[in-house]
Amino acid sequence: MERHLILEDGTVFSGQGFGAPATTFGEIIFDTATSGYQETITNPIYDGQMIVFAMPVVGADGIHAEAYESTTPKIRGVVVHDLAEVSTNRQRRMNLDRFLQHHNIPGLYEVDTRKLIRHLRETGPQKATIVDVVDDHAVDQLVATVLTNKQVQNTATPKAYANPGHGFHIIVIDFGLKHGILRVLGDYDANVTVLPYTTTVDEVLTLDPDGIILSTGPGNPEDLPDSVLTLIRVLQTKMPLLGLGLGHELLALANGAEIQALPAEYHGMNHPIQEIISQQLFYARQGRGYVIDEDSLDGKKLFVTHRDLVDGSIQGIRLRDNPAFSVQFFPDGAPGPLEANGIFADFFETVADYVQKNS
Amino acid sequence: MYKKIVETPVKKVLFIGGGETDFGLQGESDAAIYQVLPILNGLGYTVTVLDDNPYSLALESPAATGFLRTLTVQNVKKIIKSQKVDGVMPLFGGVRALRLWDQVISEWREADGVLPQTLGLSASELHEVNDGTLLFDRIEEIGLSVTASAVVHNQEEANEMLRDLELPLVIRAHNPVQGTTRQIVDRLDDFDHVVNRVMGQSLTNEVLIAKAINGLKEVSVLVVRDRDGNCLQVGASEDMDPIGIHTADSLSVAPVLTVSDQILQQMRIQAFAIADLIGLRGVLHVQFAFDEKTGEIYVIKVSPYLDHLANRMAVMTGYPVMLVAAQLAMGKKITEVYLPNAFHEKTAIMEPVMDHIVVKLPVFSFGDLEAMGIKVNRQLNSVQKSVGSALGFGRTFVEAMEKAIRSAHFNNRSFSPKYMADVSDDELIQQLIHPQDNRVLLLIEALRRGYEVDELAELTNIDEFYFYQLNRLIEIEQSVDRDNIDADALRQAKKFGLSDGLIARFWQTNFQAIRTLARQNNIQPTYKALEPSAGEFPEHARQFFATFEEENESEPICAQSVLIIGPGAFRMGDGASAGYMTSVTLSELHRLDYQTIIMNNNAADPTLLPHLSDKQYLEPLEVSDVMSVVDKEQPHAILVPGNRKKLIEALQEMGQHVIVFPKEKHHPSGPEKHQSEFSLNFFYDGEEKHPLVVTQHRPGEVRILDQAIDPALLDDLTLASPGLYQIIWRVDLDAWVSKIPLPDLRVDTWLRPMPYGHIAYLTKVLDIPLGRMIVRAWVGQLNEADRQYLAAIKGQHETAKLAMVAKNTDFDLHLQPDKAIDLTRFEMGAKVVPYESENSDGQE
């Protein structure tokens, strides 16, 4: 059935509906990666957003048990050019269409996605809606809609849980954790406890962890309560700490830096990232709407470890006086290149040092 | 081996060419070398090129000194000495150049002086790559999976191996005489025969035997690496057909659609690991097999040199693979690579991403051969049978596939829905299991007859995705068939890539009627830019393909443009030289300040190189595809190959200014064994006829005679358009001569346009830019130098004694024809050899 995508600036794109037949609102962004649609769709960082994929055919690899980045996708809509109906699920004929139906997420296909992306590249992310009929009512609704800024609250776990292993005890503070992080920690046989972001210093220290990970997550870091920053400020002095994505932005905020919204978000995995100390290039999945403001960085406290060579943006920072560091990109891949996996190796090395010194 | 190697920075580079075209060698090397010469020249290097392919464009590049010489150790050494070469680039000439340079290194003696540096790969790594087994041992050592294999030296050892390994087995020559050819043995009865045969293809009489992994999915990954170990993935492509069918004979699609991100990331990391292992500075193509049941990934082939995929990826993604690879080989870091202004400043370091789908289809010559009464083995297996390939660009798989089909076939007769109706059910099953060149049509027919998707997937080892897509195509065809001449059905059909011609066939009308209906209902193609950022950045894209969406990105370039219709896929015959002639034309028109537009779909020849034209349409060449571009661009003139009669007519009816590339559709077959065919070659500038030389053609070989020609002989001839022509006559003569009495030209001879291959050959041997002069004559811009050349020659010349000989193709291996194939008609390629040389394998 013909459905429509209306952007806040009044532009309308038409296509065929798939997934849930519901009306949806969200902020629309574009993604240029050519693989890993299921991981992307289920990544909690897309809470409140809709994605248009540059990859013209989406769904050709079905839906896989091992490609979930969260059990319940939080994305608000999926816009593609061509939808493939392929099922690889042994139990049900689950394909992308049915998957989105199941999770009540609307999709739109047969859209001139290249035109839409070229438009969004100029305007930046916009509020948008997918509807059956384009009329004044739909437009009014879109204008009146205020998108939530409570994405982390909506996505992150409210309760602590464990992902036991035999290695180092790592606490993951969950801001909208993607499963890839747990998968890598599993590779290291880490004994993982995931805590809600509302946790306290006392709760963390009582568990006597060997290291802390500030997880990835959706939205603007400045929408989170100050208590989070206070928590980070204490924990970073106690033991090794690694920030990823939103966790990276929070580490920067906790150490006096400022965060800016990007004029056009970047979601993809083809930008070269340079590790400054070694000058080596690598590629990693990125999904970012915010960036650390270069001028706000206190050089006495922090230094830049990684940069995106396309836009020059800061991609990694490290504290001078504490074993705490963070990266903007996703070193766990899922989807995306595995070259940045070394970030976890660095972290575990730091953890091992810490444990040795403190035992 | 003498090992004193140049240590100073390299200044003078020698490119070793790829030699003559053959199965699997469609002239990619030459296109690649030709493209990088101006860049290296601009960076201050002095460049030399050695090749024995008379169709080479690189040999004629003003940015290098070209040597048309046989590819031998001796000639490489000579040129190194005479040109003071201090660096050799073997990776651009493919496996032949690699092997030749390896041989030169091993035969280098103190008397030869200091050995030039090997660019892109160290000499020892080059040797390992060449050996193959050594390389695979090391790949296994770093923890990657390869299929277990062993080298055997005789039948007894082979039989012993047979006890340890289960059938099917892959058997191939170690140190093969030609490119690697894998043969699969799945019946015990064939084992001895194949081992014996393959042993004969090995320079060292060694045979590699490995467990066959038929049925697995094949994925190709292309990466580049710089001297500091920075790696970047250019792209990946998957084959629809499983392992067991040669990748060149399979339908391939990019980007990869049916393999998960996790597996693709594993392959990426493995390709990077292999590039690191050999310390590559350049481009690497790794072929993987993926077992979906076990999740195991096998490395099956490693090609750290320019090959068909490198050129194809460059065209498919817009990433300048060759320009980057050449500079990495010279020792630049990827962040230091210089690209011309037409590229976005970050292009070299950004991994290209595709927002379009490209389908590659093989082109076979079975039909042409059968028309000549030659039966060949059409069954596809691990030995390549296709002679060329064509690309289809679209925004859905079906659209890209439909466009690839008509790019590969020109006409739509062979894929109309009724074509397969006569195949019996038994035959259908047989062919599903043992696929032939009509693979895609057969799959469609099977679906039409109601076979279930999972059944077919099981039977063919083809991913279900493809059957779902073919089902969509059937639905579209059925809906077109149901509705007669209906705008909505037309809109839907166009969206899925069906051509006006095919739709007209359904509706039993002509393509003009379809065009009219489309125009009345505003069903017009929208041209999308092909650029490597998938829309993230504004790029000055000059490559476009048609689709049917909302936004069109292609605007006419100027009022005075010239549109050139490319020759399409490489076919047997003068396919390779047609690419040469088209490229020369583009280059010359550009030099004369014309704005040029090329339409083509063949990634192997140089015609689509970005610097050769101002704008490129990556499109099929059927009448309706060309018409749409003409509508869009309104070119001042259109150059069309002479064999496209229908197209020429249609364009002339539209009132377009058409210039015909003189070309006969088929060569008359060449001289018989005991005969010589003589040609009086001449140039017609539109007013006067200028005799060039007389050539003698005996089966498989052409030589130039040295005899004066009186221009007055040509006075009586009238010709329609400027160009190069031949007056032909045959004599019963089975020996080479240096002079021949001319017959009565009015009665005993016939006239034909000079074949492109002869133009290329004579251009080089006579050192006169004949191809360019035709173009200059077309546009009335012959210059004084041209006139002097023409006035001077008249049959008298001093040249190297180089004969052009037809490539001695191993048709037996590839096609198993039931009778000898006439090389004058079905040429795969050509090379030059000196006269009176022991190395003249083109003679009978």
Interface residues (C-beta under 8 A of the other chain):
Chain A: F13 F30 T32 A33 T34 S35 G36 E39 A54 M55 P56 V57 A60 D61 H64 E66 A67 H81 D82 A84 E85 V86 D112 T113 R114 K115 I117 R118 R121 Y266 G268 M269 N270 H271 P272 Q279 Q280 L281 Y283 L309 V310 G333 A334 P335 G336 P337 L338 E339
Chain B: D228 G229 N230 C231 L232 Q233 P255 V256 L257 T258 V259 S260 D261 Q262 L264 Q265 Q266 R268 I269 F272 I334 T335 K346 I349 M350 E351 P352 V353 M354 D355 H356 I357 R395 T396 F397 E464 F465 Y468 Q469 T526 K528 S533 A534 G535 E536 F537 P538 E549 E550 E551
